[in-house]
Amino acid sequence: MRRRPGIGGLQTAAAARDQYRLLGENVAKIRTDLMKEQLATFRSQLEEFARKHKNDIRKNPAFRSQFHEMCTKVGVDPLASNKGFWAELLGIGDFYYELGVQIVDICLATRPHNGGLINLQELCNLLRKRRKSDREAVSEDDCLRAISKLKVLGSGFEVISVGKKKLVRSVPTELNKDHNEILELAQAQGFVTIDEVERRLSWTPGRAIDTLDTLLDEGLAMIDDGHRDGKRRYWFPCVSPIASTVGADT
């Protein structure tokens, strides 16, 4: 018959468990302190790097994008506030605030043409035309960062992916799977026809017409009936260059 552990044995085991727990807590604290020390060193080096290369960060979009990636890795957000070290050193907060204001203006100016949905590349081109007299070049990465800060305005102003394109939405319209499929199909020519939607997507006539009518009602599509074949074209400015000159000078 096996003997059960006595009181002394239980107390010894409990004391051993407490020692292991304390040892584990000490090791975790040492690791945490070491990580904090390393992050503090990285941030200090990042600040020194920013001081040394501030002109490149301001003027070179590719360099600026790489700088943002370094900041993200050490938990620094230069865009968190227009005040403080980063704003005073680089003026980055003001730069993206200005971009955000201009992006809003362009989205509002082109909304009657595209229903509040604009190709990201198109938006960046219009932004560059508006800022052609400014010294700082603007990249798509800059536009994306500025748009991310516009989310504080509430609904709208976000980037969505449709097929291979990125579209900027400035209205609270919700696009479902059918809407996205038609927008992706329209990327080839900038427009679709009902026959093409039925054939390419294997839809019924009713489904094609209902979805296209919804996109028309939302202001995302334009009708073109002036063709010899008699087929109505549904144009989508957000994936075609129809609005390429709109909003650049407004």
Backbone hydrogen bonds in HBPLUS format (Angstrom, degrees):
<---DONOR---> <-ACCEPTOR-->    atom                        ^
c    i                          cat <-CA-CA->   ^        H-A-AA   ^      H-
h    n   atom  resd res      DA  || num        DHA   H-A  angle D-A-AA Bond
n    s   type  num  typ     dist DA aas  dist angle  dist       angle   num
A0010-LEU N   A0006-GLY O   3.05 MM   4  6.39 159.7  2.09 154.1 159.3     1
A0011-GLN N   A0007-ILE O   2.96 MM   4  6.19 159.1  2.00 151.3 157.1     2
A0012-THR N   A0008-GLY O   2.94 MM   4  6.15 153.2  2.01 145.0 152.5     3
A0013-ALA N   A0009-GLY O   2.97 MM   4  6.22 158.8  2.02 148.7 154.1     4
A0014-ALA N   A0010-LEU O   2.93 MM   4  6.16 158.4  1.98 148.3 154.4     5
A0015-ALA N   A0011-GLN O   2.90 MM   4  6.10 157.0  1.96 146.4 152.8     6
A0016-ALA N   A0012-THR O   2.94 MM   4  6.18 152.4  2.02 145.2 152.8     7
A0017-ARG N   A0013-ALA O   2.95 MM   4  6.25 156.4  2.01 147.6 153.8     8
A0018-ASP N   A0014-ALA O   2.98 MM   4  6.25 156.3  2.03 147.5 153.8     9
A0019-GLN N   A0015-ALA O   2.97 MM   4  6.23 151.3  2.05 144.8 152.5    10
A0020-TYR N   A0016-ALA O   2.94 MM   4  6.24 158.2  1.99 151.6 157.1    11
A0021-ARG N   A0017-ARG O   2.87 MM   4  6.11 154.1  1.94 147.1 154.9    12
A0022-LEU N   A0018-ASP O   2.90 MM   4  6.13 163.4  1.93 149.4 153.5    13
A0023-LEU N   A0019-GLN O   2.85 MM   4  6.02 155.0  1.91 145.0 152.7    14
A0024-GLY N   A0020-TYR O   2.85 MM   4  6.07 156.1  1.90 145.6 152.0    15
A0025-GLU N   A0021-ARG O   2.92 MM   4  6.21 155.5  1.98 149.6 156.3    16
A0026-ASN N   A0022-LEU O   2.91 MM   4  6.12 155.6  1.97 147.7 154.2    17
A0027-VAL N   A0023-LEU O   2.95 MM   4  6.20 159.5  2.00 150.1 155.4    18
A0028-ALA N   A0024-GLY O   2.95 MM   4  6.15 158.9  1.99 146.8 152.8    19
A0029-LYS N   A0025-GLU O   2.90 MM   4  6.09 154.3  1.96 145.0 152.2    20
A0030-ILE N   A0026-ASN O   2.90 MM   4  6.14 157.6  1.95 148.3 154.4    21
A0031-ARG N   A0027-VAL O   2.96 MM   4  6.21 158.9  2.01 148.3 153.9    22
A0032-THR N   A0028-ALA O   2.87 MM   4  6.10 158.6  1.92 147.5 153.8    23
A0033-ASP N   A0029-LYS O   2.84 MM   4  6.04 166.1  1.86 153.4 157.0    24
A0034-LEU N   A0030-ILE O   2.91 MM   4  6.06 153.7  1.98 144.2 151.9    25
A0035-MET N   A0031-ARG O   2.89 MM   4  6.13 156.1  1.95 148.9 155.1    26
A0036-LYS N   A0032-THR O   2.91 MM   4  6.17 159.5  1.95 151.1 156.9    27
A0037-GLU N   A0033-ASP O   2.91 MM   4  6.12 154.2  1.98 144.2 151.4    28
A0038-GLN N   A0034-LEU O   2.88 MM   4  6.15 154.2  1.95 146.4 153.7    29
A0039-LEU N   A0035-MET O   2.85 MM   4  6.08 160.4  1.88 152.3 157.5    30
A0040-ALA N   A0036-LYS O   2.89 MM   4  6.09 156.9  1.94 146.1 152.7    31
A0041-THR N   A0037-GLU O   3.00 MM   4  6.24 150.7  2.08 141.8 149.7    32
A0042-PHE N   A0038-GLN O   2.83 MM   4  6.14 158.2  1.88 149.9 156.2    33
A0043-ARG N   A0039-LEU O   2.82 MM   4  6.04 161.8  1.85 153.3 157.9    34
A0044-SER N   A0040-ALA O   2.98 MM   4  6.15 155.1  2.05 141.9 148.8    35
A0045-GLN N   A0041-THR O   2.90 MM   4  6.17 158.4  1.95 150.1 156.1    36
A0046-LEU N   A0042-PHE O   2.75 MM   4  5.98 145.5  1.87 144.5 155.5    37
A0047-GLU N   A0043-ARG O   2.88 MM   4  6.14 154.2  1.94 148.8 154.6    38
A0048-GLU N   A0044-SER O   3.06 MM   4  6.33 156.6  2.11 144.5 150.8    39
A0049-PHE N   A0045-GLN O   2.84 MM   4  6.05 152.3  1.91 143.3 151.5    40
A0050-ALA N   A0046-LEU O   2.83 MM   4  6.07 154.0  1.90 146.9 153.9    41
A0051-ARG N   A0047-GLU O   2.95 MM   4  6.23 154.2  2.02 147.3 153.8    42
A0052-LYS N   A0048-GLU O   3.06 MM   4  6.26 156.5  2.12 145.1 151.3    43
A0053-HIS N   A0049-PHE O   2.93 MM   4  6.08 149.1  2.03 148.8 157.1    44
A0057-ILE N   A0053-HIS O   3.00 MM   4  6.28 157.4  2.05 156.6 163.9    45
A0058-ARG N   A0054-LYS O   3.01 MM   4  6.19 151.7  2.09 144.1 151.0    46
A0059-LYS N   A0055-ASN O   3.02 MM   4  6.14 156.3  2.08 147.6 153.5    47
A0060-ASN N   A0056-ASP O   2.84 MM   4  5.31 157.1  1.89 145.5 149.8    48
A0064-ARG N   A0060-ASN O   2.87 MM   4  6.04 154.7  1.93 153.2 161.4    49
A0065-SER N   A0061-PRO O   2.92 MM   4  6.15 150.0  2.01 147.1 154.5    50
A0066-GLN N   A0062-ALA O   3.12 MM   4  6.42 158.6  2.16 148.4 153.2    51
A0067-PHE N   A0063-PHE O   2.95 MM   4  6.19 149.0  2.05 144.6 153.8    52
A0068-HIS N   A0064-ARG O   3.02 MM   4  6.32 153.1  2.09 145.9 152.2    53
A0069-GLU N   A0065-SER O   3.08 MM   4  6.43 150.6  2.17 144.0 152.0    54
A0070-MET N   A0066-GLN O   3.06 MM   4  6.39 155.2  2.12 147.4 153.2    55
A0071-CYS N   A0067-PHE O   2.98 MM   4  6.29 155.8  2.04 148.4 155.4    56
A0072-THR N   A0068-HIS O   2.93 MM   4  6.19 157.2  1.98 150.6 156.1    57
A0073-LYS N   A0069-GLU O   3.17 MM   4  6.44 152.5  2.25 146.0 152.3    58
A0074-VAL N   A0071-CYS O   3.18 MM   3  5.49 140.0  2.34 103.7 114.2    59
A0076-VAL N   A0071-CYS O   2.85 MM   5  4.83 172.4  1.86 144.4 141.8    60
A0075-GLY N   A0072-THR O   3.17 MM   3  5.05 166.6  2.19 104.2 107.3    61
A0080-ALA N   A0077-ASP O   3.10 MM   3  5.43 168.6  2.12 117.1 119.2    62
A0088-GLU N   A0084-GLY O   3.01 MM   4  6.14 162.9  2.04 157.1 162.5    63
A0089-LEU N   A0085-PHE O   2.87 MM   4  6.01 155.4  1.93 152.6 160.1    64
A0090-LEU N   A0086-TRP O   2.83 MM   4  5.72 169.1  1.85 150.7 154.4    65
A0091-GLY N   A0087-ALA O   2.83 MM   4  4.48 130.8  2.08 111.8 126.1    66
A0095-PHE N   A0091-GLY O   3.08 MM   4  6.31 152.6  2.16 146.3 154.5    67
A0096-TYR N   A0092-ILE O   3.03 MM   4  6.33 162.9  2.06 161.1 162.4    68
A0097-TYR N   A0093-GLY O   2.93 MM   4  6.06 148.0  2.03 144.7 154.7    69
A0098-GLU N   A0094-ASP O   2.93 MM   4  6.06 159.2  1.97 147.6 152.3    70
A0099-LEU N   A0095-PHE O   3.03 MM   4  6.33 155.5  2.09 142.0 149.1    71
A0100-GLY N   A0096-TYR O   2.87 MM   4  5.99 157.5  1.92 142.2 148.3    72
A0101-VAL N   A0097-TYR O   3.05 MM   4  6.36 156.8  2.11 149.4 154.5    73
A0102-GLN N   A0098-GLU O   3.07 MM   4  6.34 161.9  2.11 150.6 155.3    74
A0103-ILE N   A0099-LEU O   2.82 MM   4  6.04 152.2  1.89 152.9 161.4    75
A0104-VAL N   A0100-GLY O   3.00 MM   4  6.23 158.4  2.04 149.0 154.0    76
A0105-ASP N   A0101-VAL O   3.07 MM   4  6.35 159.0  2.11 146.2 151.8    77
A0106-ILE N   A0102-GLN O   2.98 MM   4  6.22 160.5  2.02 149.0 153.6    78
A0107-CYS N   A0103-ILE O   2.91 MM   4  6.11 163.3  1.94 152.7 157.4    79
A0108-LEU N   A0104-VAL O   2.94 MM   4  6.14 158.4  1.99 151.7 157.4    80
A0109-ALA N   A0105-ASP O   2.92 MM   4  6.12 155.4  1.98 147.3 154.5    81
A0110-THR N   A0106-ILE O   2.95 MM   4  6.11 150.0  2.04 150.4 157.4    82
A0111-ARG N   A0107-CYS O   3.03 MM   4  5.86 119.8  2.41 135.6 148.7    83
A0113-HIS N   A0110-THR O   2.91 MM   3  5.39 142.6  2.05 114.7 125.9    84
A0114-ASN N   A0110-THR O   2.99 MM   4  6.20 147.4  2.10 153.1 163.2    85
A0115-GLY N   A0111-ARG O   2.76 MM   4  4.82 141.0  1.91 144.0 142.6    86
A0170-SER N   A0116-GLY O   2.87 MM  54  5.13 166.0  1.89 151.3 155.1    87
A0118-ILE N   A0168-VAL O   3.01 MM  50  5.25 164.2  2.04 144.2 147.5    88
A0168-VAL N   A0118-ILE O   2.67 MM  50  5.25 172.0  1.68 160.0 160.0    89
A0123-LEU N   A0119-ASN O   2.87 MM   4  6.17 158.3  1.91 156.5 162.9    90
A0120-LEU N   A0166-LYS O   2.82 MM  46  5.59 171.0  1.83 155.2 152.5    91
A0124-CYS N   A0120-LEU O   2.93 MM   4  6.20 159.4  1.98 151.6 156.7    92
A0125-ASN N   A0121-GLN O   2.99 MM   4  6.22 153.1  2.06 144.7 152.0    93
A0126-LEU N   A0122-GLU O   3.00 MM   4  6.30 160.1  2.04 151.6 156.5    94
A0127-LEU N   A0123-LEU O   2.89 MM   4  6.10 151.6  1.97 146.6 155.4    95
A0128-ARG N   A0124-CYS O   2.88 MM   4  6.12 152.8  1.95 146.7 153.5    96
A0129-LYS N   A0125-ASN O   3.03 MM   4  6.30 154.8  2.09 146.2 152.9    97
A0130-ARG N   A0126-LEU O   3.04 MM   4  6.28 153.8  2.11 143.8 150.7    98
A0131-ARG N   A0127-LEU O   2.99 MM   4  6.19 141.9  2.14 141.3 151.9    99
A0134-ASP N   A0131-ARG O   2.81 MM   3  5.28 158.0  1.86 118.7 126.3   100
A0142-ASP N   A0139-SER O   3.12 MM   3  5.13 120.4  2.49  93.7 107.7   101
A0143-CYS N   A0139-SER O   3.12 MM   4  6.53 155.1  2.19 145.4 151.8   102
A0144-LEU N   A0140-GLU O   2.89 MM   4  6.18 159.4  1.93 152.5 157.7   103
A0145-ARG N   A0141-ASP O   3.02 MM   4  6.26 157.4  2.08 147.3 152.8   104
A0146-ALA N   A0142-ASP O   2.95 MM   4  6.19 157.7  2.00 150.4 156.7   105
A0147-ILE N   A0143-CYS O   2.86 MM   4  6.06 159.8  1.90 152.5 158.3   106
A0148-SER N   A0144-LEU O   2.95 MM   4  6.15 150.1  2.04 143.5 151.5   107
A0149-LYS N   A0146-ALA O   3.13 MM   3  5.32 134.1  2.35  99.1 111.1   108
A0150-LEU N   A0147-ILE O   2.89 MM   3  5.03 145.6  2.01 102.9 114.0   109
A0153-LEU N   A0150-LEU O   2.92 MM   3  5.69 166.3  1.94 122.4 127.0   110
A0154-GLY N   A0151-LYS O   3.05 MM   3  5.66 166.6  2.06 117.9 121.1   111
A0157-PHE N   A0169-ARG O   2.55 MM  12  5.20 112.1  2.00 121.7 142.4   112
A0158-GLU N   A0169-ARG O   3.00 MM  11  5.41 142.4  2.15 139.8 151.5   113
A0169-ARG N   A0158-GLU O   2.81 MM  11  5.41 171.9  1.81 169.9 169.2   114
A0160-ILE N   A0167-LEU O   2.81 MM   7  5.33 164.2  1.84 159.1 163.8   115
A0167-LEU N   A0160-ILE O   2.80 MM   7  5.33 167.9  1.81 165.6 168.4   116
A0162-VAL N   A0165-LYS O   2.92 MM   3  5.45 163.9  1.95 156.6 162.0   117
A0165-LYS N   A0162-VAL O   3.10 MM   3  5.45 156.4  2.16 134.5 132.1   118
A0180-ASN N   A0176-ASN O   3.07 MM   4  6.36 163.8  2.10 155.8 160.3   119
A0181-GLU N   A0177-LYS O   2.98 MM   4  6.20 151.6  2.06 146.7 154.3   120
A0182-ILE N   A0178-ASP O   3.16 MM   4  6.43 156.8  2.21 150.3 155.1   121
A0183-LEU N   A0179-HIS O   3.00 MM   4  6.28 164.3  2.03 154.0 158.6   122
A0184-GLU N   A0180-ASN O   2.89 MM   4  6.04 153.3  1.96 145.9 153.3   123
A0185-LEU N   A0181-GLU O   2.96 MM   4  6.13 152.2  2.04 140.2 148.0   124
A0186-ALA N   A0182-ILE O   2.89 MM   4  6.11 147.4  1.99 147.7 156.7   125
A0187-GLN N   A0184-GLU O   3.28 MM   3  5.39 153.4  2.35 100.9 108.7   126
A0190-GLY N   A0186-ALA O   2.59 MM   4  4.93 145.7  1.70 156.4 165.9   127
A0236-PHE N   A0190-GLY O   2.98 MM  46  5.85 162.5  2.01 167.2 165.3   128
A0192-VAL N   A0234-TYR O   3.07 MM  42  5.31 142.4  2.22 126.7 136.6   129
A0234-TYR N   A0192-VAL O   2.83 MM  42  5.31 162.0  1.86 160.2 166.0   130
A0197-VAL N   A0193-THR O   2.98 MM   4  6.29 159.9  2.02 153.6 158.6   131
A0198-GLU N   A0194-ILE O   2.96 MM   4  6.21 163.7  1.99 154.6 158.7   132
A0199-ARG N   A0195-ASP O   2.93 MM   4  6.11 160.9  1.96 149.5 155.0   133
A0200-ARG N   A0196-GLU O   2.78 MM   4  5.77 171.4  1.79 155.9 158.7   134
A0201-LEU N   A0197-VAL O   3.01 MM   4  5.56 154.8  2.07 136.8 144.4   135
A0202-SER N   A0198-GLU O   2.99 MM   4  5.13 117.2  2.40 122.5 132.5   136
A0203-TRP N   A0198-GLU O   3.24 MM   5  4.57 131.3  2.49 110.6 122.4   137
A0208-ALA N   A0204-THR O   3.13 MM   4  6.41 164.6  2.15 158.5 162.4   138
A0209-ILE N   A0205-PRO O   2.94 MM   4  6.10 169.9  1.95 156.2 159.0   139
A0210-ASP N   A0206-GLY O   2.95 MM   4  5.99 166.0  1.97 148.2 152.6   140
A0211-THR N   A0207-ARG O   3.08 MM   4  6.13 164.0  2.11 145.4 149.8   141
A0212-LEU N   A0208-ALA O   2.99 MM   4  6.15 164.3  2.02 150.8 155.6   142
A0213-ASP N   A0209-ILE O   2.85 MM   4  5.95 156.4  1.90 150.3 157.2   143
A0214-THR N   A0210-ASP O   3.03 MM   4  6.24 150.1  2.13 142.7 150.3   144
A0215-LEU N   A0211-THR O   3.08 MM   4  6.39 157.8  2.13 148.0 153.4   145
A0216-LEU N   A0212-LEU O   2.91 MM   4  6.17 146.8  2.02 144.6 154.3   146
A0217-ASP N   A0213-ASP O   2.88 MM   4  6.13 159.5  1.92 148.1 153.3   147
A0218-GLU N   A0214-THR O   2.99 MM   4  6.24 143.4  2.12 144.5 154.4   148
A0220-LEU N   A0215-LEU O   2.95 MM   5  5.34 145.1  2.08 171.0 166.2   149
A0219-GLY N   A0216-LEU O   2.96 MM   3  5.13 156.4  2.01 106.8 114.4   150
A0222-MET N   A0235-TRP O   2.79 MM  13  4.97 146.4  1.90 138.6 148.0   151
A0235-TRP N   A0222-MET O   2.74 MM  13  4.97 155.1  1.80 159.3 157.0   152
A0224-ASP N   A0233-ARG O   2.89 MM   9  4.98 144.0  2.02 148.6 152.4   153
A0233-ARG N   A0224-ASP O   2.92 MM   9  4.98 177.7  1.92 147.5 148.3   154
A0227-HIS N   A0225-ASP O   3.06 MM   2  5.87 136.2  2.26  98.4  90.2   155
A0230-GLY N   A0227-HIS O   3.04 MM   3  5.52 158.8  2.08 112.9 119.7   156
A0239-VAL N   A0236-PHE O   2.99 MM   3  5.82 165.4  2.01 126.7 131.1   157
A0240-SER N   A0237-PRO O   3.34 MM   3  4.86 159.9  2.38  93.7  99.6   158
A0244-SER N   A0241-PRO O   3.22 MM   3  5.16 161.0  2.26 114.6 112.9   159
A0246-VAL N   A0243-ALA O   3.09 MM   3  5.15 153.6  2.16 105.2 113.5   160
